[in-house]
Amino acid sequence: MATLNDTATRPQLAHLTEQLDDLRARGTYFHLRVLEDEQAAVCRYDGREVINLASNNYLGLCNHPKLREAAIEATRKYGVGSGAVRTIAGTMRIHIELEEKIAAFKGVEACVVFQSGFTANAGTVSSILGKEDFIFSDELNHASIIDGARLSRAKIKVFRHKDVAHCEELLKEVQNEPGRKLVITDGVFSMDGDVGPVKALCDVCDKYGAIMMVDDAHASGVLGRNGRGSVDHFGCTSRVDVQVGTLSKAIGSLGGYVCGSRDLIDYLYHRARPFLFSTSHPPSVAAACMTAFDLLESEPERIERLWSNTRYFQDQLISAGFDIGGVTTPATETPITPIILGDGRKTMDFSRALFNKGVMATGIAFPTVPEGKARVRCIMTSEHTLETIDRAIEIMTTTAKEIGLL
Ligand SMILES: Cc1ncc(COP(=O)(O)O)c(C=O)c1O
């Protein structure tokens, strides 16, 4: 039997060790922090109690008693797994019920649920276009869109962040070429918290006959009526052909979905590779997600709390002298709140120092954000109390002063 020593890195993988050494030298190497209890506003990571400013648990649904109950009940009734991919034998009644619920909530004909938001984006973009087509993508769109675009083999044109005129310029250049055109933006950008120009991009799409797609991962449960997302926020439901959302952030569980016309969804059933080639959710996940959508309707005060906490937190950070992006007004328009530090090493040092003092806020450096734009990213939730926020600000301010950042 092999010992642990026998399985250590062999010379064949020495290049990985070299790259890790390089990360260590730059100060951007990290280890995974381990959560020892529930995902909550105050919880224990790596044996330390911290104020948690790092999760996407916007509405506190990861551990809501009703979601827990729904998941347990579904497990009792239907077991722990679906046993197959959706197209073979793994479509359970509860999967269809969840899709119908989401479609009704979003006011669209149909919905398909994927294993994650990542696979929803990548599986959709890669299957609805081919190599003769064009994709116009915001430069800060999520990695899953970029990967989906590459897999589609379509010609990719990247427009400057939120620059609708640049998007139109690129569309114009190829308007007479054959091939479909797809414009795609995040509804909320995950690193800066700003909102995509959904309405203006819809206008451009209408003008050039392009397909319009929005990734609402960070807008689901956060923006729009009862958390219906950025597309609803801009009143553009009938003008966006492909709406992606996630079940893994504000909805509290796991998964992604695509909303649109019945034909779009039927097509994805037949052609989206993660749907065809990867097993569907356990029934507990589908049941928890259904309960979450009920809560968006019945407990809107969670979303109100999320927004009032966000305003309070961001005002306090600005008063303390932190740069949260933007020149005269903050760039962020949502609970995602970057503290821009620029330098990768400084950012990681600040994040580590904060953790040691009891605040968990993720340091994010190149390549996740452009070189020179490293930041500590904070995310507010509905579950942070004002006292917790005050305490977090106090720790952040004293720590930043101690290491010369303020
Ligand atoms: C903008 C955006 N889209 C998609 C995803 C992927 O969602 P999921 O975590 O459900 O795979 C994320 C999550 O990191 C995201 O930030």
The ligand as a MOL file (V3000), in Angstrom:
LIG
                    3D

  0  0  0     0  0            999 V3000
M  V30 BEGIN CTAB
M  V30 COUNTS 16 16 0 0 0
M  V30 BEGIN ATOM
M  V30 1 C -21.4340 37.0590 -11.2460 0
M  V30 2 C -21.4440 35.5990 -10.8910 0
M  V30 3 N -21.9960 34.7340 -11.7600 0
M  V30 4 C -22.0340 33.4130 -11.4910 0
M  V30 5 C -21.5040 32.9100 -10.3240 0
M  V30 6 C -21.5400 31.4410 -10.0780 0
M  V30 7 O -22.5660 31.1000 -9.1930 0
M  V30 8 P -22.5010 29.7400 -8.3480 0
M  V30 9 O -21.7070 30.0390 -7.1240 0
M  V30 10 O -23.9300 29.4110 -8.0900 0
M  V30 11 O -21.8280 28.7400 -9.2140 0
M  V30 12 C -20.9340 33.7650 -9.3970 0
M  V30 13 C -20.3980 33.2180 -8.0990 0
M  V30 14 O -19.2930 33.3070 -7.7380 0
M  V30 15 C -20.8840 35.1500 -9.6860 0
M  V30 16 O -20.3220 36.0040 -8.8270 0
M  V30 END ATOM
M  V30 BEGIN BOND
M  V30 1 1 1 2
M  V30 2 1 2 3
M  V30 3 2 2 15
M  V30 4 2 3 4
M  V30 5 1 4 5
M  V30 6 1 5 6
M  V30 7 2 5 12
M  V30 8 1 6 7
M  V30 9 1 7 8
M  V30 10 2 8 9
M  V30 11 1 8 10
M  V30 12 1 8 11
M  V30 13 1 12 13
M  V30 14 1 12 15
M  V30 15 2 13 14
M  V30 16 1 15 16
M  V30 END BOND
M  V30 END CTAB
M  END
